[in-house]
């Protein structure tokens, strides 16, 4: 490496590092300020290029200086293979070699932790600093717990008390530490008699203990095989599995029993010494030393019998020990005892009949090819046809004597001469044996010589079972029905599968398929299927999954069945309207039985529980509802002016038992239609008039036309206009189009009757209107009312052809039909008029008292219009009051 700035050449990396170390000790800069510690934490297993830390940033170094700083890893440590250092920026990254905490710190215990130590040199000399870096490697849950052996054996005596504890010494090991190490143990199948407890020693190691929860009996079940699971505390947790074989050791709680308490033996007089006569067999269900049986003669057996017959103490085989006199017949009675530890001896009697023989019968010597024990030949059902069982040799025959050897008894066997050897016969199978059809055969080899002597040799054949049958479910499809809202842990069904094999090969346990939801539980031993939670048909109606029946043979065989669970509905949901309440807008005068709106209601239940009927709780005399579509209709056309809003309560009832219901409110708002013309309240008729003094100033308000409209909105906005004038001076009066106020436009020069046709219209579509005649009598007084009445237009005098027709067809006097909503306004007008009348009357009385009597005659012809006689005023007021 060349340093161009200093012009020096270093020939090796060793020289470079030597110079660095020399500078470290001789430089005046080598003080405590040039020595730093940095610590970082990372998790194991990070990918290449993951940032560990930035040395320059953590030490707050300026990288813009010149000459620039360089960062160098000291090469003597092996930790550098796990990291890469950027020499320019001082950033540390993970290298291609993945950090495995368990491999890196295999020899450290949990309390020491795991770390990588690095030395980084910051150069050149003027910036020199030694940085000690510690990278702490944090553990992740990347290792499964594992047991040291695949199968753990625990021996438990059958008389162990309930709650007895037995340590499972081969506990699981997890290379991870802390919470990621083994936290608990549990059994896959506890058989209802075991449970697990976990104890922690002073070193923090967990040891599982097997606890007995029920009494044991080795003779009922000699061992239990299950899986023990070790679980760590990761998220998600990782598991380790081993087979746990619980061996129930024997205690001496049984005594020997003879399979036969009386044995008869026929013995010919020429029987040879050492001949086996019988095998006495006793059985003790215990095992080991507790099942050790010894056979002895009773003290009552004579010495002669003891000399003639030999009883094997261990096997119970009775043999001929001496020579029998061929010329005499005799009967021997032998009492045999079966002795067990701490047991009273079991007794069997052997009767030996000695038959006198002139010449000896054939002797049959069996030699078993298949496995033989206690006189029983065992052969596996998997053996092919023509498998040899035993070879029989016939002896004690004369050279020229003819021997007949045949096989008697049922079964797939045959006895054939063995090749070319004389008096040798081979017993073999003729077809496959089937343990499930027949387990035991008893056949007889019959040997007969030319003298008619017959020897029968009984051969017992026991067929050994192999795991050649898989479990079979009674039903391949299991249909189950259950009502929804069931209580937790409800029993659903008990699955049943049978296996024709024997012993453990025929033991069946049950498993759920991988597609089974987690809410279902299946007992491995009993096949009881339960559901752990309450089912909701509205959430899911049908569950379909597989179940497995597995035997315990080798190799294991299994079969599957399909479980179909149908959740039956209950009426647990009330009907629901899609809205809390409904609002419908409909124009008034909508035709009867027209659809106002539709209500949508749903019920999550099924069948009759989900059928919904609608009914009206109020207003059924006005409205009807269609149950099928939920359409709300009015029986007749509705008038907004009579009632603008209707509130209808609708009830939805389902068909369940008991029925459930819900109620909603429907608001029907009638939209206004322009079906009412304005009604003129004042003036009250076309024949009324008002006195106007000639000296009235222009701009004075004379009177007003007052009208109302029963409609609303723009349909009730009223406009006033004068459509025809019959006054003597055209344009003398104006009307305000918004208020109906009539004012004097210019000074009046002519006296007489002025008639104004006023059109009162609304702003609806179509436009509706009414007309009224306003009569104004211009004069100082009303001296002759009869004259005024004669001047008023009559119905026959009014040219209606030139006027817009009144909606109500008025051709003369308008007599409005007022409703109650205007009575208050009319009463107020009546009171105002009465007050004005009294005021005028008082003024007139005062003026009359001031005038001289000669002028009284002249004034009678100039009485103002307001000084109407009292009878006329009272009559008009009564008419207003009646209105």
ROBA-564979 format. One record per residue (C-alpha): x, y, z. Coordinates in steps of 0.25 Angstrom, whole numbers, padded with zeros to 4 digits, always signed. Example, Ala and Ser with C-alpha at 12.3 -4.5 7.8 and 13.67 -1.06 7.14 Angstrom:
! residues 2
+0049-0018+0031 +0055-0004+0029 
This chain:
! residues 883
+0000+0000+0000 +0006+0014-0004 +0004+0027+0003 +0006+0037-0008 +0005+0049+0002 +0017+0045+0010 +0025+0038-0001 +0028+0026+0007 +0026+0011+0003 +0023+0000+0013 +0026-0014+0008 +0016-0022+0016 +0004-0021+0024 +0012-0026+0036 +0021-0013+0035 +0009-0005+0035 +0003-0010+0047 +0016-0010+0054 +0017+0005+0051 +0003+0007+0057 +0006+0000+0070 +0019+0008+0071 +0012+0021+0069 +0001+0016+0079 +0012+0016+0090 +0022+0027+0086 +0013+0037+0081 +0010+0049+0091 -0005+0047+0086 -0006+0033+0093 -0014+0038+0105 -0028+0034+0110 -0034+0044+0100 -0029+0034+0088 -0036+0022+0094 -0051+0020+0093 -0062+0009+0096 -0074+0007+0087 -0085-0003+0089 -0095-0008+0079 -0107-0018+0080 -0111-0027+0068 -0120-0039+0067 -0114-0052+0062 -0116-0057+0047 -0117-0043+0041 -0115-0042+0026 -0102-0037+0019 -0101-0022+0019 -0109-0019+0031 -0104-0006+0038 -0099-0009+0052 -0094+0005+0055 -0087+0017+0050 -0073+0020+0058 -0071+0034+0052 -0085+0038+0056 -0085+0032+0070 -0071+0038+0073 -0076+0052+0066 -0064+0052+0057 -0063+0062+0045 -0061+0054+0032 -0059+0067+0024 -0045+0069+0030 -0032+0068+0021 -0025+0059+0020 -0038+0050+0022 -0039+0040+0034 -0038+0025+0031 -0044+0014+0039 -0037+0001+0040 -0040-0013+0046 -0029-0019+0054 -0027-0033+0048 -0022-0041+0059 -0037-0044+0064 -0046-0055+0057 -0058-0046+0060 -0055-0038+0048 -0061-0049+0039 -0075-0046+0043 -0074-0031+0040 -0070-0021+0029 -0064-0007+0032 -0066+0004+0022 -0052+0011+0023 -0057+0024+0019 -0069+0026+0027 -0066+0017+0039 -0080+0009+0037 -0080-0005+0042 -0089-0015+0034 -0092-0030+0035 -0083-0038+0026 -0088-0050+0017 -0085-0060+0029 -0098-0060+0037 -0096-0059+0052 -0101-0071+0059 -0101-0068+0074 -0102-0082+0078 -0090-0086+0070 -0082-0073+0073 -0083-0074+0088 -0085-0089+0090 -0077-0090+0102 -0083-0078+0109 -0095-0080+0119 -0107-0071+0119 -0102-0061+0129 -0090-0058+0121 -0097-0053+0109 -0090-0053+0095 -0082-0042+0089 -0072-0039+0078 -0060-0031+0081 -0053-0022+0071 -0042-0012+0071 -0043-0001+0061 -0031+0009+0058 -0034+0023+0053 -0023+0028+0045 -0014+0036+0040 -0005+0039+0052 -0011+0053+0055 -0025+0047+0057 -0020+0034+0063 -0030+0027+0072 -0032+0013+0077 -0047+0009+0078 -0051-0003+0086 -0064-0008+0080 -0073-0018+0087 -0085-0024+0078 -0095-0031+0087 -0102-0042+0080 -0116-0044+0084 -0123-0057+0083 -0135-0060+0074 -0144-0072+0075 -0138-0080+0063 -0136-0093+0070 -0147-0104+0073 -0146-0111+0087 -0141-0125+0085 -0140-0137+0094 -0127-0145+0095 -0134-0157+0091 -0145-0160+0081 -0152-0169+0092 -0152-0167+0107 -0155-0179+0116 -0161-0177+0130 -0164-0189+0139 -0175-0188+0148 -0179-0199+0158 -0194-0203+0157 -0196-0200+0172 -0191-0186+0171 -0201-0177+0179 -0209-0166+0173 -0201-0153+0172 -0187-0160+0172 -0177-0153+0164 -0166-0159+0154 -0156-0150+0148 -0154-0150+0133 -0139-0149+0133 -0137-0147+0118 -0142-0133+0118 -0142-0125+0105 -0131-0115+0102 -0132-0102+0094 -0120-0095+0090 -0127-0082+0091 -0127-0074+0104 -0137-0066+0113 -0151-0067+0109 -0147-0074+0096 -0143-0086+0104 -0152-0098+0108 -0163-0092+0117 -0173-0104+0118 -0176-0118+0115 -0189-0125+0112 -0194-0139+0108 -0202-0141+0095 -0210-0152+0101 -0211-0154+0116 -0220-0166+0116 -0227-0160+0127 -0217-0166+0137 -0205-0157+0136 -0202-0142+0136 -0189-0134+0135 -0183-0124+0145 -0170-0116+0143 -0160-0112+0154 -0149-0102+0153 -0136-0105+0160 -0126-0095+0166 -0119-0094+0152 -0132-0090+0145 -0133-0104+0138 -0147-0109+0136 -0150-0124+0139 -0163-0130+0135 -0170-0139+0145 -0180-0150+0142 -0191-0150+0152 -0201-0162+0154 -0215-0157+0155 -0222-0171+0155 -0219-0185+0160 -0211-0194+0150 -0212-0209+0147 -0201-0215+0139 -0209-0227+0136 -0220-0218+0130 -0210-0210+0122 -0195-0212+0123 -0190-0199+0116 -0195-0186+0111 -0189-0179+0099 -0191-0164+0096 -0183-0152+0091 -0177-0142+0101 -0176-0128+0095 -0166-0117+0100 -0170-0103+0097 -0162-0091+0097 -0166-0076+0100 -0164-0071+0086 -0175-0064+0078 -0180-0073+0072 -0175-0084+0081 -0166-0095+0075 -0168-0109+0079 -0160-0122+0081 -0166-0136+0082 -0161-0149+0087 -0168-0162+0089 -0171-0165+0104 -0173-0180+0107 -0178-0182+0121 -0175-0196+0126 -0184-0201+0137 -0175-0210+0145 -0181-0223+0152 -0183-0226+0167 -0187-0239+0171 -0202-0238+0172 -0205-0252+0165 -0203-0266+0167 -0201-0278+0157 -0213-0285+0151 -0212-0298+0143 -0218-0298+0130 -0223-0312+0132 -0225-0318+0146 -0227-0332+0141 -0218-0339+0131 -0220-0353+0126 -0208-0360+0119 -0208-0374+0112 -0195-0381+0112 -0191-0394+0105 -0183-0404+0112 -0172-0403+0102 -0170-0388+0103 -0156-0383+0103 -0149-0376+0114 -0148-0361+0113 -0161-0360+0105 -0169-0348+0108 -0182-0351+0113 -0188-0337+0116 -0186-0323+0118 -0193-0317+0130 -0195-0302+0129 -0198-0292+0139 -0200-0277+0136 -0197-0265+0145 -0202-0252+0140 -0190-0245+0147 -0176-0244+0140 -0162-0245+0143 -0159-0252+0157 -0173-0250+0161 -0177-0259+0150 -0167-0270+0153 -0173-0284+0154 -0167-0296+0159 -0173-0310+0157 -0171-0321+0168 -0178-0334+0172 -0187-0334+0184 -0182-0341+0196 -0192-0352+0194 -0186-0357+0181 -0179-0370+0184 -0164-0372+0182 -0167-0382+0172 -0174-0372+0164 -0163-0362+0166 -0153-0372+0160 -0162-0376+0148 -0166-0361+0144 -0158-0349+0144 -0164-0335+0145 -0156-0323+0140 -0156-0313+0151 -0156-0301+0142 -0163-0305+0129 -0174-0315+0135 -0170-0325+0125 -0173-0339+0130 -0164-0350+0124 -0163-0365+0125 -0150-0367+0134 -0150-0382+0136 -0153-0395+0128 -0167-0400+0128 -0170-0415+0129 -0177-0418+0116 -0184-0430+0121 -0192-0423+0132 -0202-0412+0132 -0203-0402+0143 -0209-0388+0147 -0201-0377+0153 -0207-0364+0160 -0197-0353+0161 -0200-0340+0169 -0193-0328+0163 -0191-0315+0170 -0189-0301+0163 -0182-0292+0173 -0181-0277+0172 -0174-0267+0181 -0182-0265+0194 -0194-0273+0188 -0201-0285+0192 -0197-0296+0182 -0207-0299+0171 -0211-0314+0169 -0212-0323+0157 -0214-0338+0155 -0208-0346+0145 -0214-0360+0142 -0204-0370+0135 -0210-0382+0129 -0200-0393+0126 -0205-0402+0115 -0199-0416+0113 -0193-0417+0099 -0188-0430+0092 -0181-0422+0081 -0177-0407+0082 -0185-0396+0074 -0178-0387+0064 -0171-0375+0071 -0173-0361+0065 -0162-0351+0067 -0166-0337+0063 -0156-0326+0059 -0161-0313+0058 -0157-0303+0047 -0166-0292+0051 -0165-0286+0065 -0170-0295+0076 -0173-0292+0090 -0180-0301+0100 -0185-0311+0089 -0191-0299+0081 -0185-0296+0067 -0186-0281+0063 -0186-0276+0049 -0189-0262+0044 -0201-0260+0035 -0192-0253+0025 -0184-0266+0022 -0187-0270+0007 -0194-0284+0004 -0186-0297+0005 -0178-0291+0017 -0172-0303+0025 -0177-0305+0039 -0170-0318+0045 -0163-0330+0040 -0168-0344+0046 -0159-0356+0047 -0165-0369+0049 -0157-0379+0057 -0159-0393+0064 -0163-0399+0052 -0159-0413+0046 -0151-0413+0033 -0162-0419+0025 -0173-0413+0033 -0183-0404+0025 -0185-0390+0031 -0197-0381+0028 -0196-0366+0032 -0208-0357+0030 -0213-0344+0035 -0226-0342+0042 -0233-0329+0045 -0238-0317+0038 -0229-0306+0033 -0220-0302+0021 -0209-0312+0024 -0204-0324+0017 -0194-0336+0021 -0185-0341+0010 -0173-0350+0010 -0161-0342+0010 -0153-0344-0003 -0147-0358-0003 -0145-0361+0011 -0152-0372+0017 -0162-0370+0029 -0160-0355+0028 -0172-0346+0026 -0173-0331+0025 -0184-0323+0030 -0187-0310+0022 -0198-0300+0019 -0206-0300+0006 -0211-0286+0006 -0209-0273+0013 -0214-0273+0027 -0223-0262+0032 -0222-0258+0047 -0235-0250+0046 -0243-0263+0041 -0236-0273+0050 -0225-0272+0060 -0223-0286+0065 -0223-0300+0058 -0222-0314+0065 -0218-0325+0055 -0214-0339+0058 -0203-0347+0051 -0207-0361+0051 -0197-0372+0049 -0202-0387+0047 -0194-0399+0046 -0197-0413+0039 -0201-0418+0053 -0212-0408+0054 -0204-0400+0065 -0207-0385+0064 -0200-0373+0070 -0207-0360+0070 -0198-0347+0071 -0206-0335+0073 -0200-0322+0067 -0206-0309+0071 -0203-0297+0061 -0205-0283+0066 -0206-0272+0055 -0198-0259+0058 -0205-0246+0055 -0198-0236+0046 -0203-0222+0044 -0210-0225+0031 -0224-0218+0034 -0226-0203+0034 -0237-0198+0044 -0251-0197+0038 -0261-0186+0041 -0276-0191+0042 -0279-0179+0033 -0271-0172+0023 -0280-0160+0024 -0284-0156+0038 -0296-0146+0037 -0298-0138+0050 -0309-0128+0053 -0308-0118+0065 -0316-0106+0069 -0309-0093+0069 -0306-0085+0082 -0302-0099+0088 -0294-0098+0101 -0279-0100+0101 -0273-0114+0100 -0286-0120+0094 -0285-0134+0091 -0287-0136+0076 -0285-0151+0073 -0276-0163+0077 -0268-0168+0065 -0266-0183+0064 -0256-0190+0056 -0251-0205+0057 -0239-0212+0054 -0239-0227+0052 -0224-0228+0056 -0220-0232+0070 -0213-0226+0082 -0207-0212+0079 -0209-0214+0064 -0224-0214+0066 -0224-0202+0076 -0230-0190+0069 -0229-0175+0073 -0235-0164+0066 -0230-0151+0060 -0236-0139+0054 -0232-0136+0039 -0224-0123+0036 -0236-0117+0030 -0244-0118+0043 -0247-0104+0050 -0240-0102+0063 -0254-0101+0071 -0256-0116+0070 -0249-0126+0079 -0248-0141+0077 -0244-0150+0089 -0233-0159+0084 -0237-0171+0092 -0252-0171+0092 -0255-0164+0079 -0264-0154+0085 -0266-0142+0077 -0269-0129+0084 -0270-0114+0080 -0263-0104+0090 -0271-0092+0086 -0285-0088+0083 -0289-0089+0069 -0296-0078+0061 -0304-0083+0049 -0304-0068+0043 -0289-0068+0043 -0287-0082+0037 -0298-0093+0034 -0290-0105+0030 -0276-0110+0035 -0269-0121+0027 -0256-0127+0031 -0248-0141+0031 -0246-0150+0043 -0235-0161+0044 -0235-0174+0051 -0221-0179+0053 -0216-0193+0058 -0203-0195+0067 -0197-0205+0058 -0184-0205+0050 -0186-0199+0040 -0198-0191+0044 -0210-0192+0036 -0222-0182+0036 -0235-0179+0029 -0243-0166+0028 -0257-0162+0029 -0264-0149+0026 -0272-0142+0037 -0283-0132+0032 -0289-0124+0043 -0301-0116+0040 -0305-0105+0050 -0320-0104+0051 -0326-0090+0052 -0333-0085+0065 -0341-0072+0065 -0330-0064+0072 -0331-0052+0062 -0342-0042+0062 -0346-0035+0049 -0338-0022+0046 -0341-0011+0037 -0330-0006+0029 -0332+0008+0035 -0335+0012+0049 -0347+0021+0043 -0352+0024+0029 -0356+0038+0024 -0364+0038+0011 -0368+0051+0003 -0380+0050-0006 -0388+0061-0012 -0402+0064-0007 -0414+0059-0015 -0405+0046-0018 -0415+0036-0024 -0421+0026-0014 -0413+0013-0013 -0401+0019-0020 -0388+0014-0014 -0382+0024-0004 -0370+0017-0001 -0364+0003+0002 -0359-0002+0015 -0347-0012+0014 -0347-0022+0026 -0338-0034+0028 -0337-0046+0037 -0324-0054+0039 -0331-0066+0043 -0336-0077+0033 -0349-0084+0029 -0361-0080+0037 -0352-0072+0047 -0348-0063+0036 -0362-0060+0030 -0366-0046+0033 -0380-0040+0033 -0382-0025+0034 -0394-0018+0040 -0398-0004+0044 -0399-0001+0058 -0406+0013+0056 -0413+0020+0045 -0418+0007+0038 -0431+0014+0034 -0422+0023+0026 -0410+0014+0021 -0408+0000+0017 -0395-0008+0015 -0391-0019+0006 -0385-0030+0014 -0378-0036+0002 -0371-0023-0004 -0372-0014+0009 -0379-0004+0000 -0387+0007+0008 -0399+0012+0002 -0410+0022+0006 -0425+0017+0004 -0429+0031-0001 -0423+0044-0007 -0417+0052+0004 -0419+0067+0006 -0407+0075+0012 -0416+0086+0016 -0423+0077+0025 -0411+0070+0031 -0397+0072+0026 -0389+0061+0033 -0393+0047+0037 -0385+0038+0047 -0388+0023+0045 -0382+0012+0053 -0379-0001+0046 -0377-0014+0053 -0369-0026+0047 -0372-0040+0053 -0365-0052+0049 -0371-0066+0048 -0362-0072+0059 -0368-0078+0072 -0368-0070+0081 -0369-0059+0070 -0359-0047+0071 -0362-0033+0066 -0357-0019+0064 -0363-0006+0061 -0360+0006+0053 -0366+0020+0050 -0369+0025+0037 -0371+0039+0035 -0379+0043+0023 -0378+0058+0019 -0388+0063+0009 -0382+0073-0002 -0391+0085-0005 -0398+0085-0018 -0404+0098-0023 -0418+0094-0021 -0424+0106-0014 -0426+0120-0020 -0424+0132-0011 -0436+0135-0002 -0439+0150+0000 -0443+0154+0014 -0444+0169+0012 -0452+0175+0006 -0463+0165+0009 -0471+0167-0004 -0471+0174-0017 -0483+0182-0012 -0476+0189+0000 -0470+0203-0001 -0461+0213+0006 -0463+0228+0007 -0451+0236+0003 -0450+0251+0006 -0447+0260-0007 -0436+0267+0001 -0428+0254+0003 -0414+0257+0000 -0406+0249-0010 -0399+0237-0004 -0409+0235+0007 -0412+0220+0009 -0427+0219+0007 -0430+0204+0009 -0424+0190+0006 -0427+0177+0000 -0424+0166+0010 -0424+0152+0005 -0418+0138+0009 -0414+0125+0002 -0415+0112+0009 -0404+0106+0001 -0389+0108+0006 -0376+0113+0000 -0377+0120-0014 -0391+0114-0015 -0395+0123-0004 -0388+0136-0008 -0398+0146-0012 -0397+0158-0022 -0407+0169-0024 -0410+0177-0037 -0421+0186-0042 -0426+0180-0055 -0438+0189-0058 -0442+0203-0053 -0456+0210-0054 -0452+0223-0047 -0455+0236-0052 -0440+0240-0052 -0432+0229-0058 -0419+0226-0050 -0424+0232-0037 -0421+0220-0029 -0409+0210-0028 -0408+0197-0021 -0395+0191-0014 -0393+0177-0021 -0387+0171-0009 -0396+0177+0003 -0409+0180-0005 -0409+0194+0001 -0417+0204-0008 -0411+0218-0007 -0416+0232-0014 -0407+0234-0026 -0411+0249-0029 -0421+0259-0023 -0436+0256-0026 -0443+0267-0034 -0456+0259-0036 -0466+0254-0027 -0473+0241-0028 -0471+0226-0029 -0457+0220-0032 -0457+0205-0035 -0444+0197-0036 -0444+0182-0040 -0432+0176-0032 -0426+0162-0036 -0420+0154-0025 -0411+0143-0030 -0401+0133-0025 -0388+0129-0030 -0391+0114-0032 -0391+0106-0044 -0401+0106-0050 -0404+0120-0045 -0417+0122-0037 -0424+0135-0034 -0437+0142-0029 -0442+0156-0032 -0449+0166-0023 -0456+0180-0026 -0451+0191-0017 -0462+0203-0017 -0457+0216-0013 -0467+0228-0011 -0461+0241-0012 -0469+0252-0005 -0469+0259+0008 -0481+0252+0014 -0490+0241+0012 -0503+0248+0011 -0511+0238+0003 -0507+0223+0004 -0518+0219-0005 -0511+0227-0016 -0498+0221-0013 -0504+0207-0014 -0510+0210-0027 -0496+0214-0032 -0490+0201-0028 -0488+0192-0040 -0498+0180-0041 -0495+0166-0045 -0502+0169-0058 -0494+0182-0060 -0480+0175-0059 -0474+0171-0072 -0467+0159-0068 -0463+0156-0082 -0452+0166-0081 -0447+0161-0067 -0440+0148-0063 -0450+0138-0057 -0450+0136-0042 -0445+0122-0038 -0458+0120-0030 -0467+0125-0041 -0471+0138-0034 -0479+0147-0043 -0484+0157-0033 -0481+0158-0018 -0470+0150-0013 -0474+0142+0000 -0461+0135+0004 -0462+0122+0012 -0453+0125+0023 -0447+0114+0032 -0444+0114+0047 -0429+0119+0045 -0433+0133+0041 -0443+0135+0052 -0433+0142+0061 -0429+0151+0050 -0444+0155+0047 -0447+0157+0062 -0435+0167+0063 -0440+0174+0050 -0454+0175+0056 -0449+0181+0069 -0441+0191+0061 -0453+0196+0053 -0461+0197+0066 -0451+0206+0072 -0450+0215+0060 -0465+0215+0059 -0466+0220+0074 -0455+0230+0071 -0463+0236+0059 -0476+0236+0066 -0470+0244+0078 -0464+0254+0068 -0477+0256+0061 -0485+0258+0073 -0475+0269+0078 -0476+0276+0065 -0491+0276+0064 -0492+0282+0078 -0483+0294+0073 -0491+0297+0060 -0502+0307+0060 -0516+0302+0058 -0520+0309+0045 -0508+0302+0038 -0513+0289+0042 -0522+0287+0030 -0510+0290+0020 -0501+0280+0027 -0511+0269+0026 -0508+0268+0011 -0493+0268+0013 -0492+0257+0024 -0478+0250+0022 -0478+0235+0018 -0472+0232+0031 -0484+0237+0038 -0493+0226+0034 -0505+0224+0043 -0503+0215+0055 -0512+0204+0050 -0504+0202+0038 -0491+0202+0045 -0496+0192+0055 -0502+0183+0044 -0488+0183+0037 -0481+0180+0050 -0490+0168+0052 -0487+0163+0038 -0472+0164+0041 -0474+0157+0054 -0482+0146+0047 -0471+0144+0037 
